[in-house]
């Protein structure tokens, strides 16, 4: 669980570039926020703060969980964030469109990303799991 999401928001804002579909939740267009909110049942006092949506794919980072159209992971359960597209598959930085999330129970999930956002999301998630 994130104790101070403002720190994470600031970190994202410092790293982010000209992303089209990935942004702080409060900055996403209202229809995108509604699209994401229509698919999620929030826990008590859960705060969404970073999101992405394109067509039927979406993910949302809250102060408690990472929620996608395919899976939900509690942040406290994340062990490692990997980038297999770059390190295993040899893709270039500009081609990377996913991260690998490894839970403490060794389950592995693929987080689909907007192209060119992997570096920012990788850094934010690593900051979260280390603090």
Secondary structure per residue as TSV (DSSP state, phi and psi in degrees):
chain	resnum	aa	ss	phi	psi
A	1	X	-	360.0	140.9
A	2	X	-	-90.3	126.8
A	3	X	S	-82.0	-34.7
A	4	X	-	-133.9	95.6
A	5	X	H	-68.8	-20.3
A	6	X	H	-62.8	-33.7
A	7	X	H	-64.5	-44.2
A	8	X	H	-68.3	-40.1
A	9	X	H	-59.3	-44.9
A	10	X	H	-62.6	-41.6
A	11	X	H	-60.8	-45.9
A	12	X	H	-60.7	-46.1
A	13	X	H	-61.8	-34.0
A	14	X	H	-70.1	-33.2
A	15	X	H	-90.0	-33.4
A	16	X	-	-61.8	153.2
A	17	X	-	-119.3	-144.9
A	18	X	S	-85.9	73.5
A	19	X	-	-82.3	147.5
A	20	X	S	-97.7	-40.7
A	21	X	S	-118.2	-0.7
A	22	X	E	-117.2	125.1
A	23	X	E	-165.2	175.0
A	24	X	E	-57.9	140.8
A	25	X	G	-54.8	-41.4
A	26	X	G	-64.9	-21.3
A	27	X	G	-94.1	-10.5
A	28	X	S	-67.8	150.1
A	29	X	-	-58.1	149.0
A	30	X	H	-55.5	-41.3
A	31	X	H	-66.6	-32.1
A	32	X	H	-70.6	-43.3
A	33	X	H	-58.1	-45.0
A	34	X	H	-65.3	-40.6
A	35	X	H	-58.4	-45.3
A	36	X	H	-68.1	-48.8
A	37	X	H	-60.2	-32.1
A	38	X	T	-66.5	-17.4
A	39	X	T	-105.4	2.0
A	40	X	-	-125.9	139.5
A	41	X	-	-107.9	111.6
A	42	X	-	-77.5	148.6
A	43	X	-	-77.1	165.4
A	44	X	T	-56.7	128.8
A	45	X	T	62.9	16.4
A	46	X	-	-73.5	135.6
A	47	X	-	-117.5	116.2
A	48	X	E	-76.9	139.8
A	49	X	E	-140.3	-15.1
A	50	X	E	-142.5	133.9
A	51	X	E	-149.7	167.8
A	52	X	E	-149.8	139.1
A	53	X	E	-151.6	133.8
A	54	X	E	-153.4	120.9
A	55	X	T	54.4	-122.4
A	56	X	T	-94.1	-4.8
A	57	X	E	-89.4	136.6
A	58	X	E	-153.7	158.4
A	59	X	E	-148.1	154.9
A	60	X	E	-141.4	132.0
A	61	X	E	-104.1	124.0
A	62	X	E	-113.2	-179.4
A	63	X	S	-73.1	-7.0
A	64	X	S	-122.1	-35.7
A	65	X	E	-139.1	160.6
A	66	X	E	-106.1	119.6
A	67	X	E	-119.8	128.6
A	68	X	E	-128.6	177.0
A	69	X	S	-71.8	-10.9
A	70	X	S	-110.8	-25.8
A	71	X	-	-158.5	165.8
A	72	X	E	-132.8	129.5
A	73	X	E	-130.3	130.8
A	74	X	E	-71.2	135.4
A	75	X	G	-58.3	-34.7
A	76	X	G	-67.4	-14.9
A	77	X	G	-91.4	-6.3
A	78	X	E	-80.6	128.2
A	79	X	E	-97.9	-49.9
A	80	X	E	-143.5	148.4
A	81	X	E	-114.6	123.1
A	82	X	E	-115.1	162.7
A	83	X	-	-127.9	71.6
A	84	X	H	-65.8	-28.2
A	85	X	H	-58.7	-36.3
A	86	X	H	-87.6	-50.9
A	87	X	H	-82.9	-29.4
A	88	X	T	-101.8	-38.0
A	89	X	T	-96.4	-10.8
A	90	X	-	75.5	18.3
A	91	X	-	-72.0	155.6
A	92	X	-	-79.5	165.0
A	93	X	G	-55.0	-38.9
A	94	X	G	-75.8	-10.0
A	95	X	G	-99.5	-12.3
A	96	X	-	-70.3	126.4
A	97	X	-	-130.5	20.5
A	98	X	E	-162.3	160.0
A	99	X	E	-125.1	156.3
A	100	X	E	-106.3	124.8
A	101	X	E	-103.3	123.4
A	102	X	E	-112.3	121.8
A	103	X	E	-83.1	165.3
A	104	X	T	-61.6	-24.6
A	105	X	T	-87.9	11.8
A	106	X	S	75.4	2.2
A	107	X	-	-66.5	143.1
A	108	X	E	-120.7	134.7
A	109	X	E	-130.8	147.7
A	110	X	E	-104.8	122.6
A	111	X	E	-97.7	112.9
A	112	X	E	-76.6	135.9
A	113	X	-	-127.1	160.5
A	114	X	-	-69.3	139.1
A	115	X	T	-56.6	140.7
A	116	X	T	75.1	8.2
A	117	X	-	-104.2	-6.6
A	118	X	H	-56.2	-40.1
A	119	X	H	-63.0	-44.6
A	120	X	H	-65.8	-46.1
A	121	X	H	-68.3	-40.7
A	122	X	H	-57.2	-47.1
A	123	X	H	-66.4	-41.8
A	124	X	H	-63.3	-47.9
A	125	X	H	-64.1	-40.6
A	126	X	H	-65.1	-39.1
A	127	X	H	-59.8	-44.8
A	128	X	H	-62.3	-46.4
A	129	X	H	-75.4	-15.7
A	130	X	H	-93.6	-11.1
A	131	X	-	-116.4	360.0
